[in-house]
Amino acid sequence: MSFMEDSQIAARAVDEDVEAYAPLVRSVAWRYAGRGADFEDLVQEGNLALIVLIPRCPDKRWLARCLKVNLPGFVRDAAARMRRHAAYRGVAMTEELEATLGKNEERYEETELRETLERLLTRAELEITQALMEGFTQAEIARGLGVTQQAVAARVKKIRAKLRGAFYDERG
């Protein structure tokens, strides 16, 4: 057998494994979809991860276990990347605020809270608050802003103090 034939056989085997583990990819993608990470994009990222992970598994008897353990990390990282990308575009916070202003009464409390936050916090503080609510760590926020994690922690402390003072005053 030539080198070309060997590589074609290996490629077909990987293709078959990718198809066989498609349900696993879809379930993991479903788990991390939302908040800026599209389901179909995560499925594609999961399929790419399969192509990377399948050759890394030394024993094919352990392939299912290997993929079950490692695939969620790849998809989770892709979802986080997609959320950060959406946040950096500036879409997340401003469009959500515009979309929720003036909604029905069932969303009144959420709208009131957003208005209060918008009134009390600067744009930078709003972005940090939004990132924290989306699940980003202080270290990830710091990397995105180009500052240290300690600087973000100090800003979060100031934000908490502002909010504590405002909500304490409102409640009496």
N, CA, C and O of each residue as an XYZ file, in Angstrom:
688
protein
N       0.830     -1.180      0.000
C       0.000      0.000      0.000
C       0.880      1.250      0.000
O       1.926      1.290      0.647
N       0.446      2.242     -0.719
C       1.217      3.477     -0.786
C       0.813      4.413      0.353
O      -0.168      4.189      1.063
N       1.600      5.451      0.491
C       1.332      6.448      1.531
C      -0.025      7.110      1.310
O      -0.759      7.356      2.267
N      -0.359      7.396      0.057
C      -1.637      8.037     -0.266
C      -2.812      7.154      0.135
O      -3.802      7.641      0.682
N      -2.704      5.874     -0.133
C      -3.787      4.955      0.221
C      -3.941      4.865      1.737
O      -5.061      4.833      2.247
N      -2.823      4.825      2.457
C      -2.872      4.785      3.919
C      -3.547      6.031      4.485
O      -4.372      5.937      5.394
N      -3.197      7.188      3.950
C      -3.777      8.429      4.462
C      -5.267      8.522      4.121
O      -6.048      9.069      4.899
N      -5.661      7.993      2.966
C      -7.080      7.999      2.605
C      -7.880      7.075      3.521
O      -8.996      7.406      3.920
N      -7.313      5.929      3.850
C      -7.982      4.998      4.760
C      -8.121      5.627      6.147
O      -9.168      5.522      6.784
N      -7.060      6.277      6.602
C      -7.101      6.936      7.911
C      -8.135      8.062      7.917
O      -8.861      8.237      8.896
N      -8.199      8.820      6.829
C      -9.170      9.912      6.741
C     -10.597      9.373      6.763
O     -11.471      9.954      7.407
N     -10.835      8.269      6.067
C     -12.170      7.660      6.077
C     -12.541      7.172      7.478
O     -13.688      7.305      7.903
N     -11.574      6.612      8.186
C     -11.831      6.131      9.549
C     -12.199      7.295     10.469
O     -13.109      7.179     11.290
N     -11.492      8.411     10.328
C     -11.805      9.593     11.133
C     -13.196     10.109     10.767
O     -13.973     10.473     11.650
N     -13.518     10.143      9.462
C     -14.849     10.580      9.031
C     -15.945      9.711      9.643
O     -16.972     10.223     10.088
N     -15.728      8.413      9.666
C     -16.713      7.498     10.249
C     -16.867      7.755     11.747
O     -17.979      7.736     12.275
N     -15.747      7.995     12.425
C     -15.818      8.283     13.858
C     -16.532      9.610     14.119
O     -17.304      9.727     15.071
N     -16.273     10.607     13.272
C     -16.938     11.905     13.427
C     -18.446     11.729     13.279
O     -19.216     12.290     14.058
N     -18.867     10.958     12.291
C     -20.301     10.706     12.110
C     -20.874      9.924     13.285
O     -21.988     10.197     13.732
N     -20.123      8.960     13.781
C     -20.611      8.128     14.883
C     -20.800      8.939     16.166
O     -21.703      8.651     16.951
N     -19.960      9.943     16.383
C     -20.033     10.729     17.616
C     -20.755     12.064     17.423
O     -20.668     12.943     18.280
N     -21.464     12.220     16.310
C     -22.235     13.444     16.066
C     -23.279     13.702     17.157
O     -23.446     14.855     17.556
N     -23.988     12.684     17.657
C     -24.951     12.964     18.739
C     -24.289     13.530     20.001
O     -24.866     14.386     20.672
N     -23.095     13.060     20.321
C     -22.368     13.597     21.476
C     -22.040     15.066     21.244
O     -22.199     15.893     22.142
N     -21.580     15.389     20.037
C     -21.244     16.772     19.699
C     -22.482     17.657     19.837
O     -22.410     18.742     20.413
N     -23.616     17.195     19.310
C     -24.841     17.991     19.360
C     -25.298     18.217     20.809
O     -25.737     19.313     21.157
N     -25.197     17.190     21.642
C     -25.644     17.366     23.029
C     -24.727     18.319     23.794
O     -25.200     19.113     24.608
N     -23.430     18.247     23.543
C     -22.500     19.167     24.213
C     -22.713     20.590     23.699
O     -22.692     21.540     24.481
N     -22.917     20.741     22.390
C     -23.159     22.072     21.819
C     -24.447     22.672     22.380
O     -24.506     23.868     22.664
N     -25.467     21.847     22.538
C     -26.740     22.316     23.093
C     -26.550     22.849     24.512
O     -27.177     23.834     24.902
N     -25.687     22.195     25.273
C     -25.431     22.589     26.656
C     -24.815     23.988     26.735
O     -25.113     24.737     27.665
N     -23.967     24.346     25.777
C     -23.249     25.619     25.848
C     -23.816     26.691     24.917
O     -23.276     27.796     24.861
N     -24.888     26.392     24.190
C     -25.465     27.362     23.253
C     -26.189     28.461     24.019
O     -26.673     28.251     25.131
N     -26.251     29.623     23.407
C     -26.966     30.754     23.993
C     -26.013     31.834     24.458
O     -24.801     31.628     24.518
N     -26.570     32.981     24.783
C     -25.808     34.139     25.260
C     -24.645     34.484     24.342
O     -23.533     34.733     24.807
N     -24.900     34.498     23.045
C     -23.869     34.892     22.094
C     -23.194     33.742     21.388
O     -22.445     33.968     20.438
N     -23.429     32.526     21.812
C     -22.834     31.354     21.167
C     -23.944     30.583     20.459
O     -24.822     30.011     21.106
N     -23.900     30.572     19.127
C     -24.924     29.925     18.319
C     -24.741     28.407     18.326
O     -23.615     27.914     18.266
N     -25.845     27.674     18.398
C     -25.814     26.212     18.465
C     -25.076     25.617     17.265
O     -24.198     24.771     17.436
N     -25.423     26.047     16.064
C     -24.807     25.468     14.861
C     -23.301     25.747     14.815
O     -22.522     24.893     14.392
N     -22.898     26.933     15.248
C     -21.469     27.245     15.299
C     -20.750     26.329     16.287
O     -19.631     25.883     16.033
N     -21.399     26.057     17.406
C     -20.793     25.163     18.397
C     -20.725     23.727     17.889
O     -19.785     23.001     18.214
N     -21.706     23.309     17.097
C     -21.647     21.971     16.490
C     -20.432     21.889     15.565
O     -19.711     20.891     15.569
N     -20.210     22.935     14.776
C     -19.043     22.946     13.882
C     -17.743     22.903     14.682
O     -16.812     22.180     14.327
N     -17.685     23.677     15.760
C     -16.492     23.650     16.618
C     -16.298     22.262     17.222
O     -15.171     21.781     17.336
N     -17.396     21.624     17.606
C     -17.321     20.274     18.159
C     -16.816     19.269     17.140
O     -16.031     18.381     17.474
N     -17.264     19.406     15.894
C     -16.781     18.507     14.841
C     -15.288     18.705     14.590
O     -14.552     17.740     14.384
N     -14.851     19.952     14.609
C     -13.411     20.212     14.468
C     -12.639     19.612     15.641
O     -11.547     19.071     15.464
N     -13.209     19.711     16.826
C     -12.562     19.125     18.004
C     -12.456     17.612     17.865
O     -11.452     17.024     18.267
N     -13.483     16.974     17.300
C     -13.411     15.527     17.067
C     -12.243     15.183     16.155
O     -11.519     14.217     16.396
N     -12.066     15.972     15.116
C     -10.975     15.718     14.171
C      -9.628     15.828     14.872
O      -8.690     15.106     14.535
N      -9.528     16.727     15.843
C      -8.289     16.877     16.608
C      -8.145     15.763     17.646
O      -7.059     15.211     17.825
N      -9.245     15.437     18.328
C      -9.181     14.505     19.453
C      -9.070     13.036     19.049
O      -8.403     12.264     19.738
N      -9.697     12.639     17.964
C      -9.705     11.221     17.582
C      -8.290     10.681     17.385
O      -7.978      9.615     17.917
N      -7.421     11.371     16.642
C      -6.055     10.843     16.508
C      -5.259     10.861     17.817
O      -4.301     10.101     17.964
N      -5.641     11.710     18.759
C      -4.917     11.792     20.029
C      -5.196     10.609     20.952
O      -4.395     10.313     21.839
N      -6.312      9.940     20.751
C      -6.674      8.826     21.624
C      -5.811      7.618     21.260
O      -5.910      7.111     20.143
N      -4.972      7.150     22.176
C      -4.014      6.094     21.848
C      -4.656      4.729     21.606
O      -4.155      3.950     20.796
N      -5.741      4.434     22.285
C      -6.379      3.126     22.166
C      -7.839      3.347     21.785
O      -8.579      4.000     22.520
N      -8.253      2.811     20.652
C      -9.608      3.037     20.151
C     -10.678      2.463     21.080
O     -11.840      2.865     21.013
N     -10.291      1.525     21.944
C     -11.264      1.005     22.904
C     -11.679      2.088     23.897
O     -12.768      2.029     24.467
N     -10.820      3.062     24.101
C     -11.089      4.140     25.051
C     -11.547      5.425     24.358
O     -11.630      6.474     24.996
N     -11.840      5.351     23.077
C     -12.199      6.546     22.313
C     -13.431      7.250     22.898
O     -13.429      8.470     23.058
N     -14.465      6.495     23.211
C     -15.687      7.115     23.748
C     -15.388      7.875     25.043
O     -15.849      9.002     25.224
N     -14.630      7.270     25.925
C     -14.273      7.915     27.195
C     -13.413      9.153     26.948
O     -13.627     10.201     27.558
N     -12.456      9.021     26.063
C     -11.560     10.132     25.727
C     -12.371     11.327     25.204
O     -12.139     12.465     25.611
N     -13.313     11.060     24.309
C     -14.123     12.139     23.744
C     -15.079     12.720     24.785
O     -15.283     13.933     24.833
N     -15.655     11.871     25.605
C     -16.593     12.343     26.628
C     -15.909     13.290     27.608
O     -16.517     14.247     28.086
N     -14.654     13.017     27.899
C     -13.914     13.836     28.860
C     -13.400     15.130     28.221
O     -13.463     16.190     28.844
N     -12.896     15.053     26.993
C     -12.205     16.196     26.393
C     -13.068     17.088     25.511
O     -12.791     18.282     25.401
N     -14.097     16.548     24.886
C     -14.918     17.335     23.967
C     -15.608     18.525     24.642
O     -15.598     19.617     24.073
N     -16.203     18.367     25.823
C     -16.860     19.527     26.440
C     -15.923     20.716     26.656
O     -16.353     21.864     26.548
N     -14.670     20.460     26.954
C     -13.721     21.557     27.138
C     -13.513     22.352     25.862
O     -13.461     23.581     25.891
N     -13.392     21.647     24.738
C     -13.226     22.329     23.460
C     -14.455     23.178     23.142
O     -14.325     24.335     22.741
N     -15.638     22.614     23.319
C     -16.871     23.333     22.992
C     -17.084     24.490     23.964
O     -17.501     25.572     23.551
N     -16.802     24.276     25.247
C     -16.937     25.339     26.246
C     -16.018     26.512     25.895
O     -16.435     27.668     25.963
N     -14.774     26.217     25.523
C     -13.842     27.278     25.158
C     -14.320     28.027     23.919
O     -14.194     29.250     23.845
N     -14.867     27.300     22.947
C     -15.392     27.940     21.739
C     -16.568     28.850     22.087
O     -16.674     29.955     21.556
N     -17.450     28.395     22.974
C     -18.595     29.215     23.390
C     -18.116     30.482     24.095
O     -18.653     31.566     23.863
N     -17.119     30.347     24.944
C     -16.577     31.519     25.643
C     -15.956     32.497     24.649
O     -16.120     33.710     24.779
N     -15.244     31.967     23.656
C     -14.665     32.821     22.613
C     -15.762     33.580     21.874
O     -15.633     34.777     21.621
N     -16.835     32.884     21.532
C     -17.934     33.522     20.802
C     -18.598     34.609     21.645
O     -18.944     35.672     21.129
N     -18.776     34.345     22.943
C     -19.373     35.355     23.813
C     -18.466     36.573     23.942
O     -18.936     37.710     23.898
N     -17.168     36.333     24.101
C     -16.231     37.460     24.196
C     -16.248     38.269     22.912
O     -16.228     39.500     22.946
N     -16.286     37.582     21.785
C     -16.307     38.272     20.496
C     -17.554     39.152     20.394
O     -17.470     40.298     19.951
N     -18.693     38.627     20.798
C     -19.929     39.409     20.760
C     -19.846     40.599     21.713
O     -20.316     41.690     21.388
N     -19.251     40.393     22.884
C     -19.137     41.480     23.858
C     -18.198     42.569     23.354
O     -18.462     43.754     23.560
N     -17.111     42.189     22.699
C     -16.167     43.176     22.196
C     -16.756     43.988     21.055
O     -16.372     45.139     20.843
N     -17.666     43.405     20.334
C     -18.316     44.162     19.262
C     -19.245     45.217     19.836
O     -19.712     46.101     19.117
N     -19.509     45.125     21.119
C     -20.369     46.112     21.748
C     -21.844     45.834     21.544
O     -22.687     46.662     21.887
N     -22.159     44.692     20.998
C     -23.542     44.363     20.684
C     -24.305     43.971     21.931
O     -25.445     44.396     22.119
N     -23.704     43.179     22.774
C     -24.421     42.523     23.869
C     -25.140     43.514     24.780
O     -26.354     43.422     24.959
N     -24.413     44.443     25.345
C     -25.002     45.286     26.379
C     -25.978     46.310     25.810
O     -27.103     46.419     26.298
N     -25.573     47.060     24.793
C     -26.426     48.142     24.315
C     -27.699     47.625     23.662
O     -28.772     48.183     23.893
N     -27.610     46.584     22.860
C     -28.811     46.063     22.209
C     -29.758     45.428     23.217
O     -30.976     45.556     23.085
N     -29.221     44.749     24.216
C     -30.088     44.167     25.240
C     -30.811     45.263     26.011
O     -32.000     45.135     26.305
N     -30.104     46.332     26.338
C     -30.748     47.423     27.059
C     -31.839     48.059     26.211
O     -32.939     48.313     26.704
N     -31.545     48.322     24.932
C     -32.536     48.921     24.055
C     -33.733     47.997     23.858
O     -34.872     48.456     23.778
N     -33.475     46.712     23.780
C     -34.560     45.755     23.556
C     -35.463     45.623     24.771
O     -36.657     45.367     24.617
N     -34.929     45.790     25.971
C     -35.747     45.578     27.166
C     -36.456     46.841     27.634
O     -37.418     46.751     28.397
N     -36.013     48.005     27.201
C     -36.677     49.230     27.637
C     -38.098     49.264     27.083
O     -38.310     49.088     25.883
N     -39.057     49.489     27.955
C     -40.443     49.609     27.536
C     -41.136     48.289     27.249
O     -42.146     48.281     26.546
N     -40.646     47.198     27.751
C     -41.297     45.897     27.540
C     -42.539     45.788     28.410
O     -42.849     46.690     29.187
N     -43.227     44.699     28.273
C     -44.463     44.452     29.025
C     -44.210     44.440     30.528
O     -43.066     44.402     30.980
N     -45.292     44.472     31.288
C     -45.191     44.537     32.744
C     -44.460     43.353     33.352
O     -43.812     43.494     34.390
N     -44.554     42.187     32.721
C     -43.883     41.013     33.284
C     -42.373     41.191     33.326
O     -41.688     40.516     34.096
N     -41.849     42.093     32.504
C     -40.411     42.356     32.498
C     -40.100     43.692     33.160
O     -39.000     44.225     33.014
N     -41.072     44.229     33.886
C     -40.906     45.542     34.490
C     -39.734     45.590     35.458
O     -38.940     46.530     35.419
N     -39.616     44.587     36.328
C     -38.537     44.593     37.314
C     -37.174     44.552     36.641
O     -36.247     45.249     37.053
N     -37.057     43.728     35.600
C     -35.783     43.646     34.879
C     -35.456     44.982     34.226
O     -34.314     45.439     34.273
N     -36.460     45.608     33.617
C     -36.254     46.904     32.975
C     -35.866     47.955     34.009
O     -34.969     48.764     33.774
N     -36.541     47.941     35.145
C     -36.231     48.894     36.207
C     -34.800     48.698     36.719
O     -34.083     49.669     36.957
N     -34.397     47.449     36.884
C     -33.040     47.162     37.340
C     -32.015     47.652     36.321
O     -31.012     48.263     36.690
N     -32.266     47.386     35.040
C     -31.336     47.847     34.000
C     -31.240     49.372     33.980
O     -30.150     49.929     33.841
N     -32.385     50.045     34.119
C     -32.372     51.510     34.147
C     -31.577     52.025     35.339
O     -30.825     52.992     35.221
N     -31.746     51.378     36.479
C     -31.011     51.773     37.681
C     -29.514     51.575     37.476
O     -28.713     52.449     37.808
N     -29.144     50.429     36.930
C     -27.724     50.173     36.670
C     -27.162     51.185     35.682
O     -26.052     51.685     35.863
N     -27.931     51.489     34.634
C     -27.473     52.438     33.624
C     -27.290     53.830     34.222
O     -26.374     54.561     33.845
N     -28.170     54.189     35.157
C     -28.091     55.497     35.803
C     -26.903     55.582     36.756
O     -26.250     56.622     36.840
N     -26.618     54.492     37.478
C     -25.594     54.518     38.520
C     -24.177     54.264     38.011
O     -23.213     54.812     38.545
N     -24.057     53.438     36.988
C     -22.736     52.974     36.567
C     -22.294     53.632     35.271
O     -23.109     54.007     34.428
N     -20.983     53.762     35.138
C     -20.421     54.245     33.882
C     -20.493     53.128     32.849
O     -20.789     51.981     33.186
N     -20.225     53.460     31.605
C     -20.263     52.452     30.538
C     -19.263     51.324     30.818
O     -19.580     50.152     30.619
N     -18.067     51.673     31.276
C     -17.053     50.656     31.578
C     -17.521     49.754     32.716
O     -17.315     48.541     32.677
N     -18.149     50.345     33.726
C     -18.658     49.545     34.842
C     -19.803     48.640     34.400
O     -19.924     47.509     34.870
N     -20.646     49.144     33.489
C     -21.724     48.315     32.943
C     -21.167     47.118     32.179
O     -21.678     46.004     32.293
N     -20.116     47.358     31.402
C     -19.513     46.265     30.632
C     -18.915     45.209     31.559
O     -19.051     44.013     31.304
N     -18.262     45.640     32.621
C     -17.700     44.688     33.590
C     -18.826     43.904     34.252
O     -18.732     42.686     34.407
N     -19.892     44.603     34.643
C     -21.035     43.938     35.278
C     -21.660     42.924     34.333
O     -21.979     41.807     34.740
N     -21.837     43.309     33.073
C     -22.417     42.398     32.078
C     -21.526     41.170     31.898
O     -22.022     40.045     31.844
N     -20.233     41.382     31.806
C     -19.312     40.258     31.631
C     -19.368     39.309     32.828
O     -19.333     38.090     32.658
N     -19.455     39.860     34.022
C     -19.567     39.017     35.219
C     -20.873     38.223     35.211
O     -20.893     37.051     35.589
N     -21.959     38.860     34.781
C     -23.248     38.165     34.733
C     -23.245     37.072     33.667
O     -23.982     36.093     33.785
N     -22.427     37.226     32.632
C     -22.335     36.209     31.586
C     -21.404     35.070     31.972
O     -21.284     34.093     31.233
N     -20.746     35.183     33.116
C     -19.927     34.080     33.591
C     -18.436     34.224     33.347
O     -17.681     33.285     33.599
N     -17.995     35.372     32.864
C     -16.567     35.571     32.673
C     -15.893     35.726     34.032
O     -16.487     36.259     34.969
N     -14.663     35.263     34.134
C     -13.909     35.450     35.364
C     -13.261     36.831     35.346
O     -13.167     37.474     34.300
N     -12.818     37.273     36.514
C     -12.134     38.562     36.573
C     -10.862     38.535     35.738
O     -10.503     39.541     35.126
N     -10.178     37.401     35.703
C      -8.947     37.290     34.908
C      -9.253     37.432     33.419
O      -8.498     38.086     32.699
N     -10.347     36.829     32.945
C     -10.717     36.950     31.533
C     -11.090     38.386     31.193
O     -10.722     38.893     30.133
N     -11.811     39.035     32.082
C     -12.176     40.435     31.863
C     -10.924     41.300     31.822
O     -10.808     42.199     30.989
N      -9.987     41.024     32.726
C      -8.737     41.792     32.771
C      -7.970     41.657     31.462
O      -7.469     42.648     30.930
N      -7.873     40.433     30.939
C      -7.183     40.237     29.653
C      -7.871     41.024     28.548
O      -7.208     41.624     27.702
N      -9.196     41.022     28.553
C      -9.944     41.748     27.528
C      -9.751     43.252     27.610
O      -9.728     43.938     26.588
N      -9.615     43.759     28.818
C      -9.437     45.201     29.008
C      -7.975     45.629     28.970
O      -7.675     46.818     28.864
N      -7.072     44.667     29.058
C      -5.653     44.992     29.055
C      -5.160     45.520     30.391
O      -4.230     46.325     30.439
N      -5.779     45.069     31.477
C      -5.360     45.472     32.817
C      -5.126     44.215     33.645
O      -5.314     43.098     33.162
N      -4.714     44.405     34.892
C      -4.475     43.250     35.761
C      -5.785     42.789     36.390
O      -6.775     43.520     36.418
N      -5.765     41.570     36.887
C      -6.936     41.020     37.569
C      -7.225     41.821     38.833
O      -8.386     41.995     39.206
N      -6.177     42.311     39.493
C      -6.358     43.107     40.700
C      -7.079     44.419     40.385
O      -7.889     44.892     41.182
N      -6.784     45.003     39.223
C      -7.464     46.239     38.831
C      -8.954     45.979     38.611
O      -9.797     46.791     38.992
N      -9.268     44.847     37.998
C     -10.679     44.491     37.798
C     -11.342     44.246     39.150
O     -12.478     44.670     39.366
N     -10.645     43.567     40.063
C     -11.199     43.310     41.396
C     -11.492     44.627     42.116
O     -12.509     44.751     42.797
N     -10.603     45.605     41.965
C     -10.822     46.909     42.595
C     -12.042     47.603     41.986
O     -12.835     48.214     42.702
N     -12.187     47.506     40.659
C     -13.358     48.107     40.009
C     -14.642     47.427     40.462
O     -15.652     48.090     40.696
N     -14.604     46.111     40.585
C     -15.781     45.364     41.044
C     -16.146     45.787     42.465
O     -17.324     45.913     42.798
N     -15.138     46.002     43.293
C     -15.386     46.447     44.670
C     -16.082     47.814     44.668
O     -17.004     48.041     45.451
N     -15.640     48.723     43.788
C     -16.270     50.044     43.687
C     -17.705     49.928     43.165
O     -18.602     50.627     43.637
N     -17.912     49.042     42.192
C     -19.258     48.829     41.648
C     -20.184     48.324     42.746
O     -21.308     48.806     42.887
N     -19.713     47.355     43.520
C     -20.528     46.812     44.616
C     -20.870     47.894     45.635
O     -21.996     47.958     46.129
N     -19.895     48.741     45.943
C     -20.146     49.812     46.909
C     -21.207     50.781     46.378
O     -22.091     51.203     47.123
N     -21.119     51.132     45.092
C     -22.117     52.016     44.492
C     -23.507     51.394     44.564
O     -24.476     52.042     44.961
N     -23.582     50.138     44.175
C     -24.879     49.459     44.144
C     -25.433     49.249     45.548
O     -26.631     49.408     45.780
N     -24.560     48.892     46.478
C     -24.995     48.689     47.859
C     -25.578     49.993     48.401
O     -26.639     49.994     49.026
N     -24.886     51.090     48.161
C     -25.372     52.389     48.629
C     -26.692     52.776     47.988
O     -27.586     53.275     48.670
N     -26.826     52.557     46.702
C     -28.054     52.934     45.995
C     -29.233     52.086     46.432
O     -30.318     52.616     46.675
N     -29.043     50.795     46.534
C     -30.156     49.924     46.901
C     -30.499     50.051     48.383
O     -31.658     49.884     48.763
N     -29.531     50.336     49.202
C     -29.807     50.536     50.631
C     -30.625     51.811     50.820
O     -31.570     51.839     51.609
N     -30.248     52.891     50.072
C     -30.976     54.154     50.169
C     -32.411     54.003     49.686
O     -33.324     54.578     50.280
N     -32.628     53.232     48.607
C     -33.967     53.062     48.052
C     -34.869     52.279     48.989
O     -36.067     52.547     49.075
N     -34.292     51.305     49.695
C     -35.094     50.450     50.565
C     -35.321     51.082     51.940
O     -36.205     50.655     52.682
N     -34.535     52.084     52.273
C     -34.764     52.795     53.519
C     -33.956     52.290     54.611
O     -34.044     52.797     55.730
